[in-house]
Amino acid sequence: MALGGLPVSVVVISKNSGQTIGECLESVARNRPSEVIVVDGGSTDSTLEIAARYRERIIHDGIREKACTSASVLSCLWRTVLPPSARPA
């Protein structure tokens, strides 16, 4: 089921996910959430470069769990947190 522009923040938690994050972000984009935030835990591979191609908001501070649950990070009331291997329908 597509989100269809609902006020949903999608948070993708990553670390060294260069092999999977591109497909994940592509799949998330097809569902048209209000925002997508990539929270990175200190990747040393191509994860950040790939995420930047999608022009998503990127938080790169090594504190993934704290960042993705902080209300100050999200602009929407509703949120979902995904691993970079997820492929939402």
Wavefront OBJ file of the C-alpha trace (Angstrom):
o trace
v 0.000 0.000 0.000
v 1.491 3.341 -1.018
v 1.604 6.128 1.530
v 0.360 8.607 -1.067
v 1.801 11.722 0.507
v 0.593 11.028 4.047
v 2.465 12.951 6.764
v 4.882 10.111 7.513
v 8.588 10.358 8.303
v 10.595 7.344 7.159
v 13.869 6.823 9.003
v 16.446 4.470 7.489
v 19.087 3.387 9.987
v 22.393 2.520 8.351
v 26.041 1.687 8.806
v 28.150 0.429 5.917
v 25.013 -0.334 3.889
v 26.317 0.672 0.487
v 25.180 -2.588 -1.098
v 21.535 -2.232 -0.031
v 20.662 1.373 0.749
v 20.109 2.477 -2.858
v 17.387 -0.098 -3.477
v 15.842 0.690 -0.091
v 15.650 4.436 -0.785
v 14.279 3.806 -4.279
v 11.533 1.630 -2.824
v 10.724 4.138 -0.088
v 10.528 6.973 -2.645
v 7.866 5.100 -4.631
v 5.616 5.328 -1.558
v 5.957 9.132 -1.434
v 6.388 9.772 2.298
v 6.606 13.359 3.512
v 10.258 12.970 4.392
v 13.029 10.407 4.423
v 15.868 10.641 6.919
v 18.965 8.470 6.718
v 20.543 8.089 10.159
v 24.060 6.779 9.722
v 26.198 5.262 12.426
v 29.606 6.066 10.988
v 29.746 4.336 7.612
v 33.134 3.970 5.962
v 31.819 2.589 2.656
v 29.709 4.243 -0.066
v 26.547 4.520 2.071
v 26.618 8.299 2.488
v 27.454 8.986 -1.163
v 24.549 6.799 -2.307
v 22.119 8.381 0.177
v 23.189 11.850 -0.972
v 22.145 10.991 -4.553
v 18.570 10.702 -3.308
v 18.774 14.104 -1.629
v 17.503 12.722 1.625
v 18.193 14.325 4.943
v 21.267 12.625 6.381
v 22.263 12.527 10.028
v 25.790 11.224 10.446
v 26.713 11.268 14.103
v 27.190 7.675 15.165
v 24.213 7.752 17.542
v 21.630 6.058 15.344
v 19.044 4.901 17.862
v 18.887 8.197 19.744
v 18.594 10.233 16.558
v 15.819 8.173 14.982
v 13.557 8.372 18.025
v 14.064 12.056 18.736
v 10.976 14.145 18.009
v 13.235 17.087 17.167
v 14.572 15.156 14.141
v 11.184 14.371 12.589
v 8.777 16.832 11.021
v 5.826 14.404 11.017
v 3.815 12.911 13.839
v 3.830 9.439 12.241
v 7.099 7.638 11.601
v 8.448 4.292 10.551
v 11.999 3.069 11.049
v 13.537 0.747 8.462
v 16.803 -1.140 8.098
v 18.633 -0.414 4.816
v 17.753 -3.899 3.553
v 13.987 -3.141 3.652
v 11.957 -2.941 0.444
v 8.541 -1.435 1.291
v 5.807 -2.474 -1.131
l 1 2 3 4 5 6 7 8 9 10 11 12 13 14 15 16 17 18 19 20 21 22 23 24 25 26 27 28 29 30 31 32 33 34 35 36 37 38 39 40 41 42 43 44 45 46 47 48 49 50 51 52 53 54 55 56 57 58 59 60 61 62 63 64 65 66 67 68 69 70 71 72 73 74 75 76 77 78 79 80 81 82 83 84 85 86 87 88 89
